[in-house]
Amino acid sequence: MTTEAGSEASFDRQRRILSFAAVAELGTGLVLMIDPAIVVTLLLGSAVSGTGILLGRCFGIALLALGVACWPNRRRAERSLPAFRAMLAYNVLIALYLGYVGTVGHLRGLLLWPAVVLHAVVALLLLRTSPA
């Protein structure tokens, strides 16, 4: 049985983690919209041009939308459940996919493995504050 104080503390931790993740995705989205080539180079260690630039900007827009949609609500924890689920799913899936790209795809940029670790840690922290 969870006490009201314990529930509030857990909600506050979840809100801080969601805030951090939202800021990270907003920042990444902005950089992708401005210069997708730098993100691809830093993450994958390869060049991108043409249609890849267009898709990179689309991904930037999607990350901006994710960051805005997942910005935590200061009110009740139940109202943050969709944001929690979206950010958890994104972080789990992107950590797995980037890990796959680095191992099976043999693409490695300077920030690939730090990005894998960051997304995995955010996912684990979110799981620790799971409302259900």
C-alpha positions as CSV (number, residue, x, y, z in Angstrom):
1,M,0.0,0.0,0.0
2,T,1.5,3.3,-1.1
3,T,1.2,6.3,1.2
4,E,0.2,9.7,-0.2
5,A,3.7,11.1,0.6
6,G,5.3,8.1,-1.1
7,S,3.1,8.5,-4.1
8,E,3.9,12.2,-4.3
9,A,7.6,11.6,-4.1
10,S,7.4,9.0,-6.9
11,F,5.4,11.3,-9.0
12,D,7.9,14.1,-8.5
13,R,10.8,11.7,-9.5
14,Q,8.8,10.7,-12.6
15,R,8.1,14.3,-13.5
16,R,11.8,15.2,-13.2
17,I,12.8,12.2,-15.4
18,L,10.2,13.1,-18.0
19,S,11.4,16.8,-17.9
20,F,15.0,15.7,-18.5
21,A,13.9,13.3,-21.3
22,A,11.7,16.0,-22.9
23,V,14.5,18.6,-22.9
24,A,16.9,16.0,-24.4
25,E,14.5,15.2,-27.2
26,L,13.6,18.9,-27.8
27,G,17.3,19.7,-28.1
28,T,18.0,16.7,-30.4
29,G,14.9,17.6,-32.5
30,L,16.1,21.2,-32.9
31,V,19.6,20.2,-34.0
32,L,18.1,17.6,-36.4
33,M,15.9,20.3,-37.9
34,I,18.8,22.7,-38.3
35,D,21.6,20.3,-39.4
36,P,20.7,16.6,-39.7
37,A,24.1,15.8,-41.1
38,I,25.9,16.6,-37.8
39,V,23.6,14.4,-35.8
40,V,24.1,11.5,-38.3
41,T,27.8,12.0,-38.3
42,L,28.0,12.0,-34.5
43,L,25.7,9.1,-34.0
44,L,26.5,6.8,-36.9
45,G,29.9,8.1,-38.2
46,S,28.6,8.3,-41.7
47,A,27.6,11.1,-44.1
48,V,24.0,11.9,-45.1
49,S,22.7,13.9,-48.1
50,G,19.7,14.5,-50.3
51,T,16.7,12.6,-49.1
52,G,18.5,11.6,-45.9
53,I,18.6,15.3,-44.9
54,L,14.8,15.6,-45.5
55,L,14.1,12.5,-43.4
56,G,16.5,13.8,-40.7
57,R,14.5,17.0,-40.5
58,C,11.2,14.9,-40.3
59,F,12.7,13.0,-37.4
60,G,13.7,16.3,-35.8
61,I,10.1,17.5,-36.1
62,A,8.9,14.2,-34.5
63,L,11.3,14.5,-31.6
64,L,10.2,18.1,-31.0
65,A,6.6,16.8,-30.9
66,L,7.5,14.0,-28.5
67,G,9.3,16.5,-26.2
68,V,6.3,18.8,-26.2
69,A,3.8,16.0,-25.7
70,C,5.8,14.4,-22.9
71,W,6.4,17.6,-21.0
72,P,5.2,16.6,-17.5
73,N,2.0,17.9,-16.0
74,R,2.3,19.3,-12.5
75,R,-1.1,18.0,-11.5
76,R,-2.1,14.4,-10.9
77,A,0.1,11.5,-11.9
78,E,-2.7,9.8,-13.9
79,R,-2.7,12.7,-16.3
80,S,1.0,12.0,-17.2
81,L,0.4,8.3,-18.0
82,P,0.2,8.8,-21.8
83,A,3.4,10.9,-21.7
84,F,5.1,8.3,-19.5
85,R,4.2,5.5,-21.8
86,A,5.3,7.4,-24.9
87,M,8.6,8.4,-23.5
88,L,9.2,4.9,-22.0
89,A,8.4,3.2,-25.4
90,Y,10.6,5.6,-27.3
91,N,13.6,5.2,-25.0
92,V,13.4,1.4,-24.9
93,L,13.0,1.1,-28.6
94,I,15.7,3.7,-29.6
95,A,18.2,2.2,-27.2
96,L,17.6,-1.2,-28.7
97,Y,17.7,0.0,-32.3
98,L,20.9,2.1,-31.8
99,G,22.5,-0.8,-30.1
100,Y,21.6,-3.0,-33.0
101,V,22.9,-0.4,-35.5
102,G,26.2,-0.3,-33.6
103,T,26.7,-4.0,-33.4
104,V,25.0,-5.6,-36.4
105,G,25.1,-2.6,-38.7
106,H,28.7,-1.7,-37.7
107,L,28.0,2.0,-37.7
108,R,29.7,3.9,-35.0
109,G,29.9,7.6,-34.4
110,L,31.4,9.4,-31.4
111,L,28.1,9.7,-29.6
112,L,26.5,6.3,-30.6
113,W,27.2,4.3,-27.4
114,P,26.7,7.3,-25.0
115,A,23.3,7.7,-26.7
116,V,22.5,4.0,-26.2
117,V,23.4,4.2,-22.6
118,L,21.5,7.5,-22.0
119,H,18.3,6.1,-23.5
120,A,18.6,2.8,-21.6
121,V,19.2,4.7,-18.3
122,V,16.2,7.0,-18.9
123,A,14.1,3.9,-19.7
124,L,15.2,2.2,-16.5
125,L,14.6,5.3,-14.4
126,L,11.1,5.6,-15.9
127,L,10.4,2.0,-15.1
128,R,11.4,2.6,-11.5
129,T,8.7,5.3,-11.3
130,S,6.1,3.3,-13.2
131,P,2.6,4.3,-12.1
132,A,1.2,0.8,-12.6
